[in-house]
Amino acid sequence: MDEKTVKKGLRISIIQGLFSNIHITLTGGMFLTGFALYLGATPFHIGLLAAIPALLTSFGFVSAYLVNRLEHRKPLTIITSSTSRLLFFIPALLLLFNYKPSLSHFLILIGIFNALLTIADNSWLSWMSDLVPRESRGRFFGIRNTGMGLIGMIMSFSGARFLDYYKAQSQNNFGFGIIFLVASIAATIGTILLTQQPEIVKPRERTSLKKIVTAPFKDTNFRKFLKFVGFWNITSGIAGPFYIVFMLQNLKMSYSTVAIYSIIANSVILIFQPLWGKAIDRFKSKPVLFINFIFIGFLPLLWIFPTPLFLFPVWLDAFITGVFWPGVNLSVFNIVFSLSDNEEQKESYFAMYATLAGICGFISALLGGYLAGLLKGFHLQIFGLNIVNYQLFFVFAGLTRFIALFLLKGVSEAKATSPSYALGIMTDYALRRLNYGKEFILNTIRFLKPK
């Protein structure tokens, strides 16, 4: 495929990502949690809501098998992606006609949605791994994710204000109905754009399902990476579903206020995501992941301190999240690419990574939901702080991230620099930029100062 066609495909992918993220934003996060609470969800149901998509990541092997059997990945991606996302037309129309679906029916829909989306995501990863040049993956996905973050920020706040308005009118059904309708329309446009994206088709040898499943385990280095991923997901997943619940229920934050948290985080992400993409291209994924992982270990500990009248730790968490989480997400995404540069088996690696993360997330989300219900009335007064059940989970998630670093340390990546070297170069660069900024401000003050 010629360079012009590849560049066109990458531009289409960036635009398609914007519409895709409208759907992701409006059908996930606080909107999904808020809708589940509207349907009467208990803490166990919230855990189950997070566990269902995690469990269904095993469908990645179905995708890997189909990709191996089919000459083209594009039709498989388009069919499964569009079918899964357009399922949200169902609750949208029901709600707009003033029919409130049952929580059990909605959970079934979430299950079907995630099973199909897992197949689509795995085949899309394979498709993009051939389309995006290896030497510019960090920058490309940095730019793409930055655009997606910007549109997500806009949709998050707009949707939250919309929900708050209709909640005040006691018309939650209409508010959620419009939210899901907009998401489905955006998904339709995204599907149309996806059909215009070119695919590089490479001949491949057919592989048995057994080989697809077992191939990643024969790679010692990839097994080390899986240990890190598994430990991280099973320890962080206990707390994961409950940050938004804690904000809505314990901190009494409105949807709009929760959206401000996302706006702060995403605004900072817009600045730092391209920088982390460039850092990955220069230093490789592992050192960038290691550095960022150190800082995100402190984030859950901030959630010990906020109260309905003291939200500063939440806003501080939003800022630090915007700085370091894009580095984590980009580097994890790219390290899977770099560790699976095997044309015949890369789909197996993608599927194994997603499946292991999903199974661990499933176990931890169910466990978190069960424990949250069991400890529902838990209160602990310590140093003037009132600690509740969710905050115990947050502290646990933060402390275990530092343990996960020891597992990451054993993973090897070709041409990767050491974390200390990468941190030294980045710190020196940051200090020089700050010094330039200081000199500019001082010179401007001297120039403007009256003689």
C-alpha positions as CSV (number, residue, x, y, z in Angstrom):
1,M,0.0,0.0,0.0
2,D,1.4,3.4,-1.0
3,E,2.2,6.1,1.6
4,K,-0.5,8.4,0.5
5,T,-3.2,5.8,1.1
6,V,-1.7,5.0,4.5
7,K,-1.8,8.6,5.6
8,K,-5.4,8.9,4.4
9,G,-6.3,5.9,6.4
10,L,-4.7,7.3,9.5
11,R,-6.6,10.6,9.1
12,I,-9.8,8.7,8.8
13,S,-8.9,6.7,11.9
14,I,-8.4,9.9,14.0
15,I,-11.8,11.3,12.9
16,Q,-13.5,7.9,13.4
17,G,-12.1,7.8,16.9
18,L,-13.9,11.1,17.8
19,F,-17.3,9.6,16.9
20,S,-16.4,6.4,18.6
21,N,-15.5,8.2,21.8
22,I,-18.8,10.0,21.8
23,H,-20.4,6.6,22.2
24,I,-17.8,5.4,24.7
25,T,-18.3,8.5,26.8
26,L,-22.1,8.5,26.8
27,T,-22.5,4.8,27.5
28,G,-19.8,4.3,30.1
29,G,-18.4,5.9,33.2
30,M,-20.8,8.0,35.2
31,F,-23.6,7.7,32.6
32,L,-23.5,3.9,32.8
33,T,-23.2,3.9,36.6
34,G,-25.8,6.6,37.0
35,F,-28.3,4.7,34.8
36,A,-27.7,1.5,36.8
37,L,-28.4,3.4,40.0
38,Y,-31.5,4.8,38.4
39,L,-32.6,1.2,37.7
40,G,-32.1,0.3,41.4
41,A,-28.6,-1.2,41.4
42,T,-27.0,-2.2,44.7
43,P,-23.2,-2.2,45.3
44,F,-23.2,-5.9,44.2
45,H,-24.9,-4.9,40.9
46,I,-22.3,-2.1,40.4
47,G,-19.6,-4.7,40.8
48,L,-21.4,-7.1,38.4
49,L,-21.7,-4.3,35.9
50,A,-17.9,-3.9,35.9
51,A,-17.4,-7.7,36.0
52,I,-19.5,-8.6,32.9
53,P,-17.3,-6.8,30.3
54,A,-14.2,-8.0,32.1
55,L,-15.3,-11.6,31.8
56,L,-16.3,-11.3,28.2
57,T,-12.8,-10.3,27.1
58,S,-12.3,-14.0,26.5
59,F,-14.2,-13.5,23.3
60,G,-10.9,-12.1,22.1
61,F,-9.9,-15.7,21.2
62,V,-13.0,-16.0,19.1
63,S,-11.8,-12.9,17.3
64,A,-8.3,-14.2,16.9
65,Y,-9.6,-17.5,15.5
66,L,-11.9,-15.7,13.0
67,V,-9.1,-13.2,11.9
68,N,-6.8,-16.2,11.3
69,R,-9.5,-17.9,9.1
70,L,-10.6,-14.8,7.2
71,E,-8.5,-13.0,4.6
72,H,-9.8,-9.6,5.6
73,R,-10.3,-8.1,9.1
74,K,-12.2,-5.1,8.0
75,P,-15.7,-6.7,7.5
76,L,-15.4,-8.6,10.9
77,T,-14.5,-5.3,12.7
78,I,-17.3,-3.3,11.0
79,I,-20.0,-5.9,11.6
80,T,-19.3,-6.6,15.3
81,S,-18.5,-3.0,16.2
82,S,-21.6,-1.5,14.6
83,T,-23.9,-4.3,15.9
84,S,-22.6,-3.9,19.5
85,R,-22.7,-0.1,19.6
86,L,-26.2,0.2,17.9
87,L,-27.7,-2.0,20.6
88,F,-28.0,1.2,22.7
89,F,-30.8,2.2,20.3
90,I,-33.0,-0.3,22.3
91,P,-32.8,1.4,25.8
92,A,-32.9,4.8,24.1
93,L,-36.2,4.2,22.4
94,L,-37.7,2.4,25.4
95,L,-36.9,5.3,27.7
96,L,-38.1,8.0,25.3
97,F,-41.5,6.1,25.1
98,N,-41.5,6.2,29.0
99,Y,-40.8,2.5,29.5
100,K,-38.2,1.8,32.2
101,P,-36.3,-1.4,31.4
102,S,-35.5,-3.9,34.1
103,L,-32.0,-4.0,35.6
104,S,-31.6,-7.7,34.6
105,H,-32.5,-7.0,31.0
106,F,-30.0,-4.1,30.9
107,L,-27.3,-6.3,32.3
108,I,-28.0,-8.9,29.5
109,L,-27.7,-6.1,26.9
110,I,-24.4,-5.0,28.4
111,G,-23.2,-8.6,28.1
112,I,-24.1,-8.9,24.4
113,F,-22.6,-5.5,23.8
114,N,-19.3,-6.3,25.4
115,A,-19.0,-9.8,23.8
116,L,-19.3,-8.3,20.3
117,L,-17.2,-5.3,21.1
118,T,-14.3,-7.5,22.3
119,I,-14.3,-9.3,19.0
120,A,-14.3,-6.0,17.2
121,D,-11.5,-4.5,19.3
122,N,-9.2,-7.4,18.8
123,S,-9.6,-7.5,15.0
124,W,-9.3,-3.7,15.0
125,L,-6.0,-3.9,16.9
126,S,-4.7,-6.4,14.3
127,W,-5.8,-4.1,11.5
128,M,-4.2,-1.0,13.0
129,S,-0.9,-2.8,13.9
130,D,-0.4,-3.2,10.1
131,L,-1.7,0.2,9.1
132,V,0.3,2.4,11.6
133,P,4.0,2.5,10.9
134,R,5.9,1.0,13.8
135,E,8.3,4.0,14.3
136,S,5.4,6.5,14.7
137,R,2.9,4.4,16.8
138,G,3.4,6.5,19.9
139,R,2.9,9.8,18.2
140,F,-0.1,8.6,16.2
141,F,-2.0,7.1,19.1
142,G,-1.0,10.1,21.2
143,I,-2.7,12.4,18.7
144,R,-5.7,10.1,18.2
145,N,-6.2,9.7,21.9
146,T,-5.8,13.5,22.5
147,G,-8.6,14.2,20.0
148,M,-10.8,11.5,21.7
149,G,-10.1,13.0,25.1
150,L,-11.1,16.5,23.9
151,I,-14.4,15.2,22.5
152,G,-15.0,13.0,25.5
153,M,-14.5,16.1,27.8
154,I,-17.1,18.1,25.8
155,M,-19.6,15.2,25.7
156,S,-19.1,14.4,29.4
157,F,-19.9,17.9,30.6
158,S,-22.7,18.4,28.1
159,G,-24.3,15.1,29.0
160,A,-23.9,15.7,32.7
161,R,-25.6,19.1,32.5
162,F,-28.4,17.5,30.4
163,L,-28.9,14.8,33.0
164,D,-28.9,17.2,35.9
165,Y,-31.6,19.3,34.2
166,Y,-33.9,16.4,33.6
167,K,-33.2,14.9,37.0
168,A,-34.4,18.2,38.6
169,Q,-37.6,17.8,36.4
170,S,-38.0,14.1,37.7
171,Q,-37.6,13.0,34.1
172,N,-34.5,10.8,34.4
173,N,-35.9,8.4,31.7
174,F,-36.0,11.2,29.1
175,G,-32.5,12.4,30.0
176,F,-30.9,8.9,29.7
177,G,-33.0,8.2,26.6
178,I,-31.5,11.2,24.7
179,I,-28.0,10.4,26.0
180,F,-28.2,6.9,24.6
181,L,-29.8,8.1,21.3
182,V,-27.0,10.6,20.7
183,A,-24.4,7.9,21.4
184,S,-26.0,5.5,18.9
185,I,-26.2,8.2,16.2
186,A,-22.5,8.9,16.7
187,A,-21.7,5.2,16.5
188,T,-23.5,5.1,13.2
189,I,-21.4,7.9,11.8
190,G,-18.3,6.2,13.2
191,T,-19.2,3.0,11.4
192,I,-19.6,4.8,8.1
193,L,-16.1,6.3,8.5
194,L,-14.7,2.9,9.5
195,T,-15.8,1.5,6.1
196,Q,-13.6,4.1,4.4
197,Q,-10.4,3.1,6.2
198,P,-8.1,1.0,4.1
199,E,-6.7,-2.4,5.2
200,I,-3.3,-3.8,4.5
201,V,-3.9,-7.5,3.7
202,K,-1.1,-9.8,4.4
203,P,-1.1,-13.6,3.6
204,R,-1.0,-15.7,6.7
205,E,-0.8,-19.4,7.6
206,R,-3.9,-20.9,9.2
207,T,-3.5,-21.8,12.8
208,S,-5.5,-24.2,15.0
209,L,-7.5,-22.8,17.9
210,K,-5.3,-24.7,20.3
211,K,-2.2,-23.0,19.0
212,I,-3.9,-19.6,19.1
213,V,-4.6,-20.1,22.8
214,T,-1.3,-21.6,23.8
215,A,1.2,-19.6,21.6
216,P,1.5,-16.6,24.0
217,F,2.4,-18.8,26.9
218,K,5.5,-20.1,25.1
219,D,6.9,-16.6,25.1
220,T,8.7,-16.3,28.4
221,N,8.9,-12.5,28.2
222,F,5.2,-12.1,27.4
223,R,4.4,-14.4,30.4
224,K,6.2,-12.0,32.6
225,F,4.2,-9.1,31.2
226,L,1.0,-11.1,31.8
227,K,1.9,-11.6,35.5
228,F,2.2,-7.8,35.8
229,V,-1.1,-7.2,34.0
230,G,-2.9,-9.9,36.0
231,F,-1.7,-8.7,39.4
232,W,-2.5,-5.1,38.5
233,N,-6.0,-5.8,37.3
234,I,-7.0,-8.1,40.1
235,T,-5.9,-5.7,42.8
236,S,-7.1,-2.5,41.2
237,G,-10.4,-3.9,40.0
238,I,-11.8,-4.1,43.6
239,A,-11.8,-0.3,43.8
240,G,-12.4,0.5,40.1
241,P,-16.2,0.5,39.9
242,F,-16.7,2.6,43.1
243,Y,-15.0,5.9,42.5
244,I,-18.0,7.3,40.6
245,V,-20.4,5.7,43.2
246,F,-18.4,7.4,46.0
247,M,-18.6,10.8,44.2
248,L,-22.3,10.5,43.6
249,Q,-23.4,9.0,46.9
250,N,-20.9,9.8,49.6
251,L,-19.6,13.1,48.3
252,K,-23.0,14.2,47.1
253,M,-21.6,15.5,43.8
254,S,-24.0,16.2,40.9
255,Y,-23.5,14.8,37.5
256,S,-22.2,18.2,36.4
257,T,-19.7,18.3,39.2
258,V,-18.5,14.8,38.4
259,A,-18.1,16.0,34.8
260,I,-15.9,18.9,36.0
261,Y,-13.5,16.2,37.4
262,S,-13.4,14.7,33.9
263,I,-12.9,18.1,32.3
264,I,-9.9,18.8,34.6
265,A,-8.3,15.4,33.9
266,N,-9.0,15.6,30.1
267,S,-7.7,19.1,29.8
268,V,-4.4,18.1,31.3
269,I,-4.4,14.9,29.2
270,L,-4.6,17.1,26.0
271,I,-1.3,18.6,27.0
272,F,0.6,15.5,28.2
273,Q,-0.7,12.7,25.9
274,P,1.3,13.8,22.9
275,L,4.3,14.3,25.1
276,W,4.1,10.8,26.4
277,G,3.6,9.5,22.8
278,K,6.9,11.2,21.8
279,A,8.6,9.8,24.9
280,I,7.5,6.3,24.0
281,D,8.9,6.7,20.5
282,R,12.2,7.8,22.0
283,F,12.6,5.7,25.1
284,K,10.1,2.8,24.3
285,S,7.1,1.8,26.3
286,K,8.5,0.0,29.4
287,P,10.4,3.0,31.0
288,V,7.5,5.3,30.3
289,L,5.1,2.8,31.9
290,F,7.4,2.3,34.9
291,I,7.8,6.1,35.6
292,N,4.0,6.8,35.3
293,F,3.1,3.8,37.4
294,I,5.1,5.1,40.3
295,F,3.0,8.3,40.3
296,I,-0.4,6.7,39.8
297,G,0.3,4.6,42.9
298,F,-0.3,7.6,45.1
299,L,-3.6,8.6,43.4
300,P,-6.0,6.3,45.3
301,L,-4.5,7.4,48.6
302,L,-5.9,10.9,47.9
303,W,-9.4,9.6,48.2
304,I,-9.0,9.1,52.0
305,F,-9.4,12.9,52.5
306,P,-12.4,14.3,50.6
307,T,-15.7,15.2,52.2
308,P,-18.9,16.8,50.7
309,L,-17.5,20.1,52.0
310,F,-13.8,19.5,51.1
311,L,-13.4,18.3,47.4
312,F,-9.8,19.6,46.9
313,P,-8.3,16.1,46.9
314,V,-10.7,15.1,44.1
315,W,-9.6,18.1,42.0
316,L,-5.9,17.3,42.8
317,D,-6.5,13.7,41.8
318,A,-8.1,14.9,38.5
319,F,-5.0,17.0,37.7
320,I,-2.5,14.3,38.5
321,T,-4.6,11.7,36.6
322,G,-4.4,14.0,33.5
323,V,-0.6,14.1,33.8
324,F,0.3,10.4,34.4
325,W,-2.6,8.2,33.3
326,P,-2.2,8.9,29.6
327,G,1.4,7.8,29.9
328,V,0.2,4.5,31.5
329,N,-2.5,3.9,28.9
330,L,-0.4,4.7,25.9
331,S,2.6,2.7,27.1
332,V,0.5,-0.4,28.0
333,F,-1.2,-0.2,24.6
334,N,2.2,0.1,22.8
335,I,4.0,-2.5,24.8
336,V,1.4,-5.1,23.7
337,F,2.2,-4.1,20.2
338,S,6.0,-4.3,20.7
339,L,5.8,-7.7,22.5
340,S,3.6,-9.2,19.9
341,D,5.4,-8.3,16.6
342,N,4.7,-11.7,15.2
343,E,2.7,-11.6,12.0
344,E,1.2,-15.0,12.4
345,Q,0.4,-14.9,16.1
346,K,-0.2,-11.3,17.1
347,E,-3.9,-11.7,17.4
348,S,-3.3,-14.4,20.0
349,Y,-1.2,-12.0,22.0
350,F,-3.9,-9.3,21.9
351,A,-6.5,-11.8,22.9
352,M,-4.4,-13.3,25.8
353,Y,-3.6,-9.9,27.1
354,A,-7.3,-8.8,27.0
355,T,-8.6,-12.1,28.4
356,L,-6.2,-12.2,31.3
357,A,-6.9,-8.6,32.2
358,G,-10.6,-9.3,31.9
359,I,-10.7,-12.5,34.0
360,C,-8.8,-10.8,36.7
361,G,-11.0,-7.7,36.4
362,F,-14.1,-10.0,36.6
363,I,-13.0,-11.7,39.8
364,S,-12.0,-8.4,41.5
365,A,-15.1,-6.5,40.4
366,L,-17.4,-9.3,41.8
367,L,-15.3,-9.5,44.9
368,G,-15.4,-5.7,45.3
369,G,-19.2,-5.6,44.8
370,Y,-19.6,-8.4,47.4
371,L,-17.3,-6.7,49.9
372,A,-18.9,-3.3,49.4
373,G,-22.3,-4.8,50.2
374,L,-20.9,-6.7,53.2
375,L,-19.2,-3.5,54.6
376,K,-22.0,-1.2,53.6
377,G,-22.3,0.3,57.1
378,F,-18.6,0.4,57.8
379,H,-17.2,3.6,59.4
380,L,-13.8,4.1,60.9
381,Q,-12.8,7.4,62.7
382,I,-9.0,7.9,62.4
383,F,-7.2,11.2,62.8
384,G,-10.5,13.0,62.4
385,L,-11.2,11.3,59.1
386,N,-14.4,9.2,58.6
387,I,-13.3,6.2,56.5
388,V,-16.1,4.2,54.7
389,N,-16.0,0.9,52.8
390,Y,-15.0,2.3,49.4
391,Q,-12.0,4.1,50.8
392,L,-10.6,0.9,52.2
393,F,-10.6,-0.4,48.6
394,F,-8.9,2.8,47.3
395,V,-6.0,2.5,49.8
396,F,-5.6,-1.2,48.9
397,A,-5.5,-0.4,45.1
398,G,-2.9,2.3,45.6
399,L,-0.5,0.2,47.8
400,T,-0.6,-2.8,45.5
401,R,0.4,-0.7,42.5
402,F,3.9,-0.3,44.0
403,I,4.1,-4.1,44.4
404,A,3.2,-4.5,40.7
405,L,6.3,-2.5,39.8
406,F,8.5,-5.4,40.8
407,L,6.7,-7.6,38.3
408,L,7.0,-5.0,35.5
409,K,10.8,-4.8,36.2
410,G,11.3,-8.3,34.9
411,V,9.7,-7.5,31.5
412,S,12.1,-7.0,28.6
413,E,11.5,-4.7,25.6
414,A,13.8,-4.3,22.6
415,K,15.8,-1.1,22.5
416,A,14.1,0.2,25.7
417,T,16.2,2.6,27.8
418,S,16.3,2.3,31.6
419,P,13.6,4.2,33.6
420,S,16.2,6.2,35.4
421,Y,17.8,7.3,32.1
422,A,14.4,8.3,30.6
423,L,13.4,10.1,33.8
424,G,16.7,12.0,33.8
425,I,16.3,13.2,30.2
426,M,12.7,14.1,30.7
427,T,13.4,16.0,34.0
428,D,16.2,17.9,32.4
429,Y,13.9,18.8,29.4
430,A,11.1,19.9,31.7
431,L,13.5,22.1,33.9
432,R,14.9,23.8,30.8
433,R,11.4,24.6,29.5
434,L,10.4,26.0,32.9
435,N,13.6,28.1,33.0
436,Y,12.8,29.4,29.5
437,G,9.3,30.3,30.7
438,K,10.7,32.0,33.8
439,E,13.2,34.1,31.7
440,F,10.5,35.1,29.3
441,I,8.2,36.3,32.1
442,L,11.0,38.2,33.8
443,N,12.1,39.8,30.5
444,T,8.6,40.8,29.8
445,I,8.2,42.4,33.2
446,R,11.5,44.3,32.7
447,F,10.4,45.5,29.3
448,L,7.0,46.7,30.6
449,K,8.4,48.3,33.8
450,P,8.3,52.1,33.5
451,K,11.7,53.7,33.1
